[in-house]
């Protein structure tokens, strides 16, 4: 209930601040729950992705430091977010999302690169997809990267790709991870070109 309330509030705020959220290829989203994976470009991407894929409800990974504030902790807990210690991730970083996906409770939004400016992709999304048996759905955001661009009402573009399935028998190791992520990176690149061939992401 709280998640749905927050989603309505978020939709209103996005409309009020910008009013130009465009969602492309929702028809590619699979039935049931799934894992949205994206290259991390700005902090408001998770909000736009969740709005674009509504009414699906999502889990989010959030750095553990955000849970120190009691008000923010209440909001995050009721918005299906769970804490992750980046220095020492621990088994919960896999266990919590895998259990949620297996129970068909929620879908999951992940940024495999971990941070907005990181080029080192991690294998977490691949492992979660394999263990849960749920598909990866590539998605990209094109739009302003700074808040002033958002306020200038520059268009916000969200484009969904086709699902990618990781077979349960597939091993996720040092040999297979680069190959699998190459496929994922190609999907992101194809989506960017499909949406806007002239788009080039420049980290700020």
Secondary structure, DSSP 8 states (H G I E B T S, - for coil): -HHHHHHHHHHHHHHHHT--EEEE-GGGS-SS--EEE-----TTHHHHHHHHTTTS-EEEEEEGGGGGSHHHHHHHHHTTEEEE-SSS--THHHHHHHHHHHTTS-EEEE-TTSSTT-----SHHHHHHHHHT--EEEEEEES-SSHHHHHTT--EEEEEEEEE---TT---SHHHHHHHHHHHHHHHHHHHHHH-TT------
